[in-house]
């Protein structure tokens, strides 16, 4: 018996459990797409896909509601697949393991997939339930939202007929989201040269772990620790006093997840090893003193390793450490217009040594297109100083709030009638597909809603169960009242 078997609404949680058994990491949505198309057949609903793999399932209006406008329920199929390094889990075949603690549902050492599995399950439950009152419904399920919103970018113009859309990918019940940041990724490639390892050298692994990580947009304002930045800080500082040689460095995994873990392999003169490690531990203590309120479990481990095949030469090592130490991460600017909203930020997301190059990935966001471009230009400038090259993906657009939206006004009214208080109306510092879909389908009236989901894109991801039932009822009432 599953820990979620008795949760309400039963249809929604049943579907969430089913899709949690299906591999659906970004860019690998084949199995979940098959499930959606089979679902449509089983329930005698029309479905279609486009070349990119997006799916639309259509449900006709219930009796007496045929004159209602079509409502689009939009969610994304993919999830961020992150796990703690000590957890044995294969996202290509293993089901997500649930843990329920009171009102909090999490996974066992992995991301939960509530982002956006709850959205997918909500739409499927509504499509399945023939007792509901509603006009025509189009369930839109996009692919690859988490690694660049490529499904929304490639959505074909004949996939949708509706002009009213509920994006079900928000993460705070009681909040109606009406705007989001745009963003774009940058990839830095720095050429490196290597040399043989000298004699009388000791070889050690330095590992950073215990950080919370999280969503690089939603959690940016908390300024959580970045494992890459903290590791490089330690290496850069100790490099001023010791002639160690860097053999390898790796950190981060996903462009939109704050790096939780990173490691470096170094070779150091045997006579300096003990003092070198002592200085690293001193810096570890200083860092923990700085970030303990937000990342209390930060730690550094050091262990002996076998001799590497080669190390970076002095010039390459200096270039790499200077570049990584100088690259920006975190909040750059807060919004002048909306109190408490991050306007512009970046996430130093990944670093890896690949042959004779170091490859770094950054993901930048801003609610202002010109500010986003300026920030990416600054990354270019810093990379240029080190002799690195930069390639950029096409940025995705933000979603400008429309406070005169009829859907927004109706939804605010419904929320107050149901719960006795006004919902918050906000914009977020994260990417939603609304901006892209709004550009492709001019005149689309849109809001974004959801239950309370905390710490997405990390193994801490959790959904507050009691808000799921409330969110579902709110969604049904909007559909009925449109």
C-alpha positions as CSV (number, residue, x, y, z in Angstrom):
1,X,0.0,0.0,0.0
2,X,1.4,3.4,-1.0
3,X,1.6,6.2,1.5
4,X,-0.5,8.4,-0.8
5,X,-3.3,5.9,-1.4
6,X,-5.7,7.7,1.0
7,X,-5.0,11.2,0.0
8,X,-7.5,13.5,-1.5
9,X,-8.4,14.1,-4.3
10,X,-8.1,10.4,-5.1
11,X,-8.0,10.7,-8.9
12,X,-5.3,13.2,-8.8
13,X,-3.1,11.3,-6.4
14,X,-3.7,8.1,-8.3
15,X,-2.4,9.7,-11.5
16,X,0.5,11.2,-9.7
17,X,1.6,7.8,-8.4
18,X,1.3,6.3,-11.9
19,X,3.4,9.0,-13.6
20,X,5.9,8.7,-10.7
21,X,6.7,5.2,-11.9
22,X,7.5,6.4,-15.4
23,X,10.9,7.8,-16.5
24,X,10.5,11.4,-17.5
25,X,13.8,13.3,-17.1
26,X,14.1,16.2,-19.4
27,X,14.7,15.3,-23.0
28,X,13.6,11.7,-22.2
29,X,9.9,11.9,-22.2
30,X,9.1,9.0,-24.5
31,X,7.6,6.8,-21.9
32,X,5.4,9.5,-20.3
33,X,4.2,10.6,-23.8
34,X,3.2,7.0,-24.5
35,X,1.3,6.9,-21.2
36,X,-0.6,10.1,-22.1
37,X,-1.6,8.9,-25.5
38,X,-2.7,5.5,-24.1
39,X,-4.7,7.4,-21.4
40,X,-6.5,9.3,-24.2
41,X,-7.4,6.1,-26.0
42,X,-8.6,4.4,-22.8
43,X,-11.0,7.3,-22.0
44,X,-12.1,7.8,-25.6
45,X,-10.6,11.3,-25.9
46,X,-9.0,12.8,-28.9
47,X,-5.2,13.4,-28.8
48,X,-2.5,14.7,-31.1
49,X,1.2,15.3,-31.0
50,X,3.6,17.6,-32.8
51,X,7.1,17.0,-34.2
52,X,8.7,17.9,-30.9
53,X,6.6,15.5,-28.9
54,X,4.1,17.9,-27.2
55,X,0.7,16.3,-26.6
56,X,-2.8,17.8,-26.5
57,X,-5.7,15.8,-25.2
58,X,-9.2,17.2,-25.9
59,X,-12.3,16.7,-23.9
60,X,-15.7,17.9,-25.0
61,X,-18.0,20.0,-22.9
62,X,-20.2,18.4,-20.3
63,X,-23.9,18.4,-20.9
64,X,-25.4,21.9,-20.9
65,X,-21.9,23.6,-21.0
66,X,-21.4,23.4,-24.8
67,X,-21.5,27.2,-25.2
68,X,-18.6,27.8,-22.8
69,X,-15.2,28.8,-24.2
70,X,-12.4,26.3,-24.4
71,X,-10.0,26.2,-21.4
72,X,-6.5,25.0,-21.8
73,X,-4.9,23.2,-18.9
74,X,-1.1,23.4,-19.4
75,X,1.6,21.5,-17.7
76,X,5.0,20.0,-18.6
77,X,5.8,16.3,-18.8
78,X,9.5,16.4,-17.7
79,X,11.0,16.6,-14.3
80,X,14.4,17.6,-12.9
81,X,16.2,14.3,-12.0
82,X,18.5,15.1,-9.1
83,X,19.6,12.7,-6.3
84,X,22.0,12.8,-3.4
85,X,25.3,11.1,-4.2
86,X,24.8,8.4,-1.6
87,X,21.4,7.4,-2.9
88,X,21.1,4.3,-5.2
89,X,18.5,5.4,-7.8
90,X,18.3,5.0,-11.5
91,X,16.0,7.6,-13.0
92,X,15.8,5.7,-16.3
93,X,13.9,2.8,-14.6
94,X,13.3,3.2,-10.9
95,X,10.0,4.6,-9.6
96,X,10.1,7.6,-7.3
97,X,9.9,6.5,-3.6
98,X,7.5,8.6,-1.5
99,X,7.9,9.6,2.1
100,X,4.9,11.2,3.9
101,X,5.5,13.0,7.1
102,X,2.3,14.6,8.3
103,X,1.3,17.1,5.6
104,X,4.6,17.0,3.8
105,X,5.3,14.6,0.9
106,X,8.9,14.1,-0.3
107,X,10.9,11.5,-2.1
108,X,13.6,9.3,-0.6
109,X,16.8,11.2,-1.5
110,X,15.7,12.3,-5.0
111,X,13.6,15.0,-6.5
112,X,9.9,14.3,-6.0
113,X,8.7,15.3,-9.5
114,X,5.8,17.4,-8.1
115,X,7.2,20.0,-10.4
116,X,5.3,19.5,-12.7
117,X,3.9,16.0,-11.9
118,X,1.1,17.6,-9.8
119,X,0.1,19.7,-12.9
120,X,0.1,16.7,-15.2
121,X,-1.9,14.6,-12.6
122,X,-4.4,17.5,-12.1
123,X,-5.1,17.6,-15.8
124,X,-5.5,13.9,-16.2
125,X,-7.8,13.7,-13.2
126,X,-10.0,16.4,-14.8
127,X,-10.0,14.7,-18.2
128,X,-10.9,11.4,-16.5
129,X,-13.7,12.6,-14.3
130,X,-17.1,12.6,-16.1
131,X,-19.0,14.0,-13.1
132,X,-17.5,17.5,-13.5
133,X,-19.2,20.5,-15.1
134,X,-17.0,22.3,-17.7
135,X,-16.8,23.7,-21.2
136,X,-14.4,22.2,-23.8
137,X,-11.0,21.4,-22.3
138,X,-7.6,21.1,-24.0
139,X,-4.9,19.4,-21.9
140,X,-1.5,20.6,-23.2
141,X,1.5,18.6,-22.0
142,X,4.8,20.1,-23.2
143,X,8.3,18.4,-23.3
144,X,11.6,19.6,-22.0
145,X,10.5,22.6,-20.0
146,X,13.2,22.3,-17.5
147,X,16.2,22.5,-19.8
148,X,15.2,25.4,-22.0
149,X,11.4,25.3,-22.6
150,X,12.1,23.8,-25.9
151,X,8.7,22.1,-26.1
152,X,6.9,25.4,-25.8
153,X,9.3,27.0,-28.3
154,X,8.5,24.4,-30.9
155,X,4.7,24.1,-30.2
156,X,3.0,24.1,-33.5
157,X,0.3,26.6,-34.3
158,X,-2.5,24.1,-35.0
159,X,-2.2,22.4,-31.6
160,X,-4.5,24.7,-29.7
161,X,-7.9,26.3,-30.3
162,X,-8.6,27.8,-26.9
163,X,-7.8,31.4,-25.8
164,X,-8.0,30.9,-22.1
165,X,-5.2,29.1,-20.3
166,X,-4.4,27.9,-16.8
167,X,-0.7,27.1,-16.5
168,X,-0.5,24.6,-13.7
169,X,3.2,25.0,-12.8
170,X,3.2,27.4,-9.9
171,X,4.3,26.5,-6.5
172,X,2.5,28.6,-3.8
173,X,-1.1,28.0,-3.1
174,X,-3.0,31.3,-2.6
175,X,-0.8,33.0,-5.1
176,X,-2.0,33.8,-8.7
177,X,1.1,34.3,-10.9
178,X,0.7,36.7,-13.7
179,X,4.3,37.2,-14.9
180,X,7.7,35.6,-15.0
181,X,11.3,36.2,-15.9
182,X,12.9,35.5,-19.2
183,X,16.3,33.7,-19.3
184,X,19.1,32.2,-21.3
185,X,22.0,29.9,-20.9
186,X,25.7,30.6,-21.6
187,X,28.4,28.0,-22.1
188,X,32.1,28.9,-21.5
189,X,34.9,26.9,-22.9
190,X,38.4,27.5,-21.6
191,X,41.4,25.8,-23.3
192,X,43.8,24.1,-21.0
193,X,47.3,22.5,-21.1
194,X,48.5,19.7,-18.9
195,X,51.9,18.5,-17.6
196,X,53.2,15.4,-15.8
197,X,53.0,15.2,-12.0
198,X,56.2,15.9,-10.2
199,X,58.0,13.7,-7.7
200,X,57.2,13.6,-3.9
201,X,53.6,14.7,-4.5
202,X,50.6,13.6,-2.4
203,X,47.2,13.2,-4.2
204,X,44.0,14.2,-2.5
205,X,40.3,14.6,-3.2
206,X,38.5,17.7,-1.8
207,X,34.7,17.3,-1.8
208,X,32.0,19.9,-0.9
209,X,28.6,18.5,0.1
210,X,25.7,19.1,2.4
211,X,24.3,22.1,0.6
212,X,20.6,22.5,-0.1
213,X,20.8,23.5,-3.7
214,X,17.4,24.2,-5.1
215,X,15.8,26.0,-8.0
216,X,18.0,28.7,-9.5
217,X,15.1,31.1,-10.0
218,X,12.6,30.4,-7.3
219,X,15.2,30.1,-4.5
220,X,17.6,32.8,-5.8
221,X,16.5,35.3,-3.2
222,X,17.7,33.0,-0.4
223,X,21.2,33.1,-1.7
224,X,22.0,29.5,-0.9
225,X,25.5,28.2,-1.1
226,X,26.9,27.2,-4.5
227,X,29.2,24.2,-4.2
228,X,31.3,25.2,-7.2
229,X,31.8,28.8,-6.0
230,X,32.7,27.6,-2.4
231,X,35.1,25.0,-3.6
232,X,36.8,27.4,-6.0
233,X,37.0,30.0,-3.2
234,X,38.9,27.6,-1.1
235,X,41.2,26.6,-4.0
236,X,41.9,30.1,-5.1
237,X,42.7,31.3,-1.5
238,X,45.1,28.4,-0.8
239,X,46.7,28.7,-4.2
240,X,48.2,32.0,-3.0
241,X,50.4,30.1,-0.5
242,X,50.8,26.6,-1.9
243,X,52.0,25.3,-5.3
244,X,49.5,22.5,-5.6
245,X,48.5,21.2,-9.0
246,X,44.9,20.8,-10.0
247,X,44.1,17.4,-11.8
248,X,40.4,17.6,-12.0
249,X,37.3,19.7,-10.9
250,X,33.7,18.9,-11.3
251,X,30.5,20.4,-9.9
252,X,26.8,20.8,-10.6
253,X,24.5,18.9,-12.9
254,X,21.5,20.9,-14.1
255,X,21.5,24.4,-15.5
256,X,18.5,25.4,-13.4
257,X,19.6,23.8,-10.1
258,X,21.9,25.4,-7.7
259,X,25.0,23.1,-7.4
260,X,24.9,21.1,-4.1
261,X,28.1,19.1,-4.6
262,X,31.5,19.6,-6.2
263,X,35.0,18.1,-6.0
264,X,38.6,18.7,-7.0
265,X,41.5,16.4,-7.3
266,X,44.9,18.0,-6.4
267,X,48.5,17.0,-6.1
268,X,50.6,18.8,-3.5
269,X,54.1,18.5,-2.2
270,X,54.3,16.0,0.6
271,X,55.9,18.5,3.0
272,X,53.0,20.9,2.5
273,X,50.1,18.5,2.7
274,X,49.3,18.8,6.4
275,X,49.4,22.6,6.5
276,X,47.5,22.8,3.2
277,X,44.6,20.6,4.6
278,X,44.7,22.6,7.8
279,X,44.2,25.9,5.8
280,X,41.3,24.3,3.9
281,X,39.6,23.4,7.1
282,X,40.1,26.9,8.4
283,X,38.4,28.3,5.3
284,X,35.6,25.6,5.7
285,X,35.0,27.0,9.2
286,X,34.8,30.5,7.9
287,X,32.4,29.7,5.1
288,X,30.1,27.7,7.5
289,X,30.0,30.7,9.8
290,X,28.8,32.8,6.9
291,X,26.2,30.5,5.4
292,X,25.0,28.5,8.4
293,X,21.6,30.3,8.7
294,X,20.7,29.1,5.1
295,X,23.0,26.0,4.6
296,X,23.8,24.5,8.1
297,X,24.9,21.2,6.7
298,X,27.7,22.5,4.5
299,X,30.9,20.4,4.8
300,X,34.2,19.7,3.2
301,X,35.8,16.2,3.1
302,X,39.4,15.4,2.2
303,X,40.7,11.9,1.3
304,X,43.8,10.4,-0.3
305,X,43.5,9.1,-3.8
306,X,45.6,7.4,-6.4
307,X,48.0,9.4,-8.5
308,X,46.3,11.1,-11.5
309,X,47.6,10.7,-15.0
310,X,48.3,14.4,-15.4
311,X,47.7,17.9,-13.9
312,X,47.1,21.3,-15.3
313,X,50.1,23.5,-16.0
314,X,50.5,26.6,-13.9
315,X,49.1,29.1,-16.4
316,X,46.0,26.9,-17.2
317,X,45.3,26.4,-13.5
318,X,45.6,30.1,-12.7
319,X,43.3,31.0,-15.7
320,X,40.7,28.4,-14.6
321,X,40.6,29.4,-10.9
322,X,40.6,33.1,-11.7
323,X,37.7,32.6,-14.2
324,X,35.6,30.5,-11.9
325,X,36.2,32.8,-8.9
326,X,35.4,35.8,-11.0
327,X,32.2,34.5,-12.7
328,X,29.0,35.9,-11.1
329,X,26.5,33.8,-9.3
330,X,23.2,34.7,-7.5
331,X,21.2,37.9,-7.3
332,X,22.5,40.8,-9.3
333,X,19.6,43.2,-8.9
334,X,16.2,43.5,-7.2
335,X,13.1,44.8,-9.0
336,X,12.4,48.5,-8.7
337,X,8.7,47.9,-9.5
338,X,7.8,44.9,-7.4
339,X,9.0,44.8,-3.8
340,X,10.9,41.6,-2.9
341,X,11.1,40.3,-6.5
342,X,14.5,39.4,-7.9
343,X,15.0,41.2,-11.2
344,X,18.2,39.7,-12.5
345,X,20.4,36.8,-11.4
346,X,22.6,34.1,-12.7
347,X,23.4,30.5,-11.7
348,X,27.0,29.2,-12.1
349,X,25.5,25.8,-12.7
350,X,28.2,23.3,-13.9
351,X,31.9,22.9,-14.4
352,X,33.7,19.9,-15.8
353,X,37.1,19.2,-17.4
354,X,36.7,17.6,-20.8
355,X,39.9,16.7,-22.6
356,X,42.0,19.8,-23.1
357,X,39.1,22.2,-22.0
358,X,37.1,23.3,-19.0
359,X,33.4,23.6,-19.8
360,X,31.3,25.9,-17.6
361,X,27.5,26.4,-17.8
362,X,25.6,29.4,-16.5
363,X,21.9,30.1,-16.5
364,X,20.8,33.8,-16.3
365,X,17.4,35.3,-15.7
366,X,15.8,38.7,-15.7
367,X,12.3,40.2,-15.9
368,X,13.8,42.9,-18.2
369,X,15.1,41.8,-21.6
370,X,17.8,44.5,-21.8
371,X,19.1,43.6,-18.3
372,X,19.3,40.0,-19.2
373,X,21.3,40.8,-22.3
374,X,23.6,43.1,-20.4
375,X,24.2,40.4,-17.8
376,X,25.1,37.9,-20.4
377,X,27.4,40.4,-22.0
378,X,29.2,40.8,-18.7
379,X,29.8,37.0,-18.7
380,X,31.2,37.4,-22.1
381,X,33.6,40.1,-20.9
382,X,34.9,38.1,-18.0
383,X,35.4,35.0,-20.2
384,X,37.2,37.1,-22.8
385,X,39.8,38.2,-20.1
386,X,40.7,34.6,-19.5
387,X,40.9,33.6,-23.2
388,X,37.8,31.5,-23.1
389,X,35.0,31.4,-25.7
390,X,31.3,31.8,-25.0
391,X,28.3,30.3,-26.8
392,X,24.8,31.2,-26.0
393,X,21.3,29.7,-26.4
394,X,18.5,31.9,-27.7
395,X,16.9,33.5,-24.7
396,X,13.3,32.7,-23.8
397,X,10.9,35.6,-23.3
398,X,9.5,36.7,-20.0
399,X,5.7,37.1,-19.4
400,X,4.5,40.6,-18.9
401,X,1.7,40.9,-16.3
402,X,-1.7,41.8,-17.6
403,X,-3.6,43.1,-14.5
404,X,-6.7,43.8,-16.6
405,X,-7.1,40.1,-17.5
406,X,-10.7,38.9,-17.3
407,X,-9.5,35.5,-16.2
408,X,-7.5,37.0,-13.4
409,X,-10.4,39.1,-12.2
410,X,-12.7,36.1,-12.2
411,X,-10.2,33.8,-10.5
412,X,-9.6,36.4,-7.7
413,X,-13.4,36.6,-7.1
414,X,-13.7,32.8,-7.0
415,X,-10.8,32.5,-4.6
416,X,-12.2,35.0,-2.1
417,X,-15.6,33.3,-2.3
418,X,-14.1,29.9,-1.5
419,X,-11.5,30.9,1.1
420,X,-12.7,34.2,2.5
421,X,-9.6,36.2,1.6
422,X,-8.0,37.7,-1.5
423,X,-5.2,35.7,-3.2
424,X,-1.8,37.3,-3.8
425,X,-1.1,38.4,-7.3
426,X,2.6,38.1,-8.1
427,X,5.3,37.8,-10.7
428,X,8.1,35.3,-10.2
429,X,11.8,35.1,-10.9
430,X,11.6,31.8,-12.8
431,X,10.7,30.7,-16.3
432,X,7.1,29.7,-17.1
433,X,6.0,28.7,-20.6
434,X,3.3,31.4,-20.6
435,X,5.6,34.0,-22.1
436,X,6.4,31.7,-25.1
437,X,2.8,30.4,-25.6
438,X,1.5,34.0,-25.3
439,X,3.8,35.0,-28.2
440,X,2.7,32.1,-30.3
441,X,-1.0,32.5,-29.7
442,X,-1.7,36.3,-29.4
443,X,-4.6,37.2,-27.3
444,X,-4.3,34.3,-24.9
445,X,-5.7,35.1,-21.4
446,X,-3.5,33.3,-18.9
447,X,-2.8,32.9,-15.2
448,X,-0.6,30.3,-13.4
449,X,-1.6,28.5,-10.2
450,X,-0.6,25.5,-8.2
451,X,-0.4,23.9,-4.7
452,X,2.5,24.7,-2.4
453,X,5.7,23.0,-3.5
454,X,9.0,23.8,-1.8
455,X,12.6,23.3,-2.9
456,X,12.0,22.1,-6.4
457,X,15.0,20.8,-8.4
458,X,16.6,19.4,-5.3
459,X,16.2,16.2,-3.2
460,X,14.5,18.4,-0.6
461,X,11.6,18.9,-3.0
462,X,8.3,18.7,-1.1
463,X,4.6,19.2,-1.7
464,X,2.2,20.3,1.1
465,X,-0.6,17.8,0.7
466,X,-3.4,19.8,2.2
467,X,-2.9,22.5,-0.4
468,X,-3.3,20.0,-3.3
469,X,-7.0,19.4,-2.5
470,X,-7.7,23.1,-2.2
471,X,-5.8,23.9,-5.4
472,X,-7.8,21.2,-7.2
473,X,-11.1,22.5,-6.0
474,X,-10.1,26.1,-7.0
475,X,-9.1,24.9,-10.5
476,X,-12.4,23.1,-11.0
477,X,-14.4,26.2,-9.9
478,X,-12.4,28.3,-12.4
479,X,-13.1,25.9,-15.2
480,X,-16.8,25.7,-14.3
481,X,-17.2,29.5,-14.0
482,X,-15.3,30.7,-17.1
